[in-house]
Amino acid sequence: MKTVKVGITTEKASAKEFVEAWKRAERKERRREPAERLYFLDAGTLLKVLSTQRLAMLAESRQDG
């Protein structure tokens, strides 16, 4: 089962994370586990995309394991 991290971050932090991942790839370094992330710039956008029903499904799938 994949784990996806959903959160709120700034453009600067997201860009920094991307550059760090790119540099690790250039050095052929690997993370222990691939990281799947879905970030939003603010809570309003997150709540527009992740409706109440979608949030409920995420919570249920998280409880299942």
C-alpha positions in Angstrom: 0.0 0.0 0.0 1.3 3.5 -0.9 1.5 6.2 1.7 0.7 9.7 0.5 1.6 12.7 2.6 -1.0 15.5 2.2 -0.3 18.9 3.5 0.2 22.6 3.2 3.5 24.2 2.3 5.0 27.3 0.7 6.2 27.5 -2.9 9.7 28.1 -1.5 9.7 25.0 0.7 8.2 22.9 -2.1 10.9 24.1 -4.6 13.6 23.4 -2.1 12.4 19.8 -1.6 12.3 19.3 -5.3 15.9 20.6 -5.8 17.1 18.4 -3.0 15.5 15.3 -4.6 16.9 16.2 -7.9 20.4 16.5 -6.5 20.0 13.1 -4.7 19.0 11.6 -8.0 22.1 13.1 -9.7 24.3 11.5 -7.0 22.3 8.3 -7.5 21.3 8.3 -3.9 18.0 6.7 -3.0 15.6 7.3 -0.2 14.8 4.3 1.9 11.2 4.5 0.6 9.8 6.6 -2.2 7.9 9.6 -0.9 4.5 10.4 -2.4 3.4 13.9 -1.6 0.5 16.2 -2.4 0.9 19.7 -1.2 -1.3 22.8 -1.3 -0.4 26.4 -0.9 -3.2 27.2 1.5 -6.0 25.6 3.5 -8.7 27.1 1.2 -7.3 25.3 -1.8 -6.8 22.1 0.1 -10.5 22.1 1.2 -11.7 22.9 -2.3 -9.9 19.9 -3.7 -10.4 17.5 -0.8 -14.1 17.7 -0.2 -15.7 16.5 3.0 -16.5 13.1 1.3 -12.9 12.8 0.1 -11.5 13.6 3.5 -13.8 11.0 5.0 -12.5 8.4 2.5 -8.9 9.3 3.4 -9.5 9.0 7.1 -11.2 5.6 6.6 -8.4 4.3 4.5 -5.8 5.6 7.0 -7.6 3.6 9.8 -7.7 0.5 7.6 -4.0 0.5 7.4 
